[in-house]
C-alpha cells in the first residue's frame, strides 16, 4: 500500500463548477501538506501549502487538512478551462529531510 | 528570482550510454532535491542536498546513479550505463533552509532506446 493515495481520475467538469480533489495518507507523522499543479510535460507548480490541520484559502483555491482522518482536500471554485491539469498532493516531515511524498495525481478536465 | 532551471530539457540516449543532467536552484536556496517521475505517477524522491552535503539517498538510487553539488550551488545527476527502465522525467526542486515548500524546475525528460 502506498503512503499517499489519490484517485487518478480523470475528473471531467463543466466550466464554473466547484471541483473537489482528495488524498488519503497512512503516516500520521506527516506535518506539511501541499498541492501542486502539473501541466503536461512541465514541472509541478506549487499551489497551496498547509501546516498541520485546518483550512487555507487563496483566491479560488481552498486547501483542507484533517489529520485525525488522514485526509486532505483541495477545492477549486469557478473552475476554468485553464485549470485543466494534473493535481498532485504531497506531504513531508521535518525529521525526514522534508522530502516530499506524492500521490499519483488526479487529472482534471474543465470543459468550456 | 528566476526559478529553478534544468538542462537539458530532453535527452535521448542509447542503452548503455552515460548521461548527465544539471540543475540550477533558486539563488539563496540551500536545499536541493532530485525526484524521478514516470508516466501516470507522482514524483519519487531520489536524493537531497543541504548546501554541498548529500544528506539522504533513496533506495531507488542504484549504484549507477550519482549526484553532486559542488560548492553548494548547481547540482548534477549522472546515470551510468543507462537502461530502458531509466526512461522518466527527472525533476529538481529547491527550498530555503527555513521553508518547507519546494519549488520545481521544468524537468529533464530522458528516453533510453
Boltz contact constraints between the chains, C-beta under 6 A:
constraints:
  - contact:
      token1: [A, 32]
      token2: [B, 100]
      max_distance: 6.0
  - contact:
      token1: [A, 43]
      token2: [B, 91]
      max_distance: 6.0
  - contact:
      token1: [A, 43]
      token2: [B, 104]
      max_distance: 6.0
  - contact:
      token1: [A, 43]
      token2: [B, 105]
      max_distance: 6.0
  - contact:
      token1: [A, 43]
      token2: [B, 106]
      max_distance: 6.0
  - contact:
      token1: [A, 43]
      token2: [B, 107]
      max_distance: 6.0
  - contact:
      token1: [A, 44]
      token2: [B, 104]
      max_distance: 6.0
  - contact:
      token1: [A, 46]
      token2: [B, 101]
      max_distance: 6.0
  - contact:
      token1: [A, 49]
      token2: [B, 101]
      max_distance: 6.0
  - contact:
      token1: [A, 88]
      token2: [B, 42]
      max_distance: 6.0
  - contact:
      token1: [A, 97]
      token2: [B, 48]
      max_distance: 6.0
  - contact:
      token1: [A, 97]
      token2: [B, 56]
      max_distance: 6.0
  - contact:
      token1: [A, 98]
      token2: [B, 100]
      max_distance: 6.0
  - contact:
      token1: [A, 99]
      token2: [B, 45]
      max_distance: 6.0
  - contact:
      token1: [A, 99]
      token2: [B, 48]
      max_distance: 6.0
  - contact:
      token1: [A, 102]
      token2: [B, 42]
      max_distance: 6.0
  - contact:
      token1: [A, 102]
      token2: [B, 43]
      max_distance: 6.0
  - contact:
      token1: [A, 103]
      token2: [B, 42]
      max_distance: 6.0
  - contact:
      token1: [A, 104]
      token2: [B, 41]
      max_distance: 6.0
  - contact:
      token1: [A, 104]
      token2: [B, 42]
      max_distance: 6.0
  - contact:
      token1: [A, 105]
      token2: [B, 42]
      max_distance: 6.0
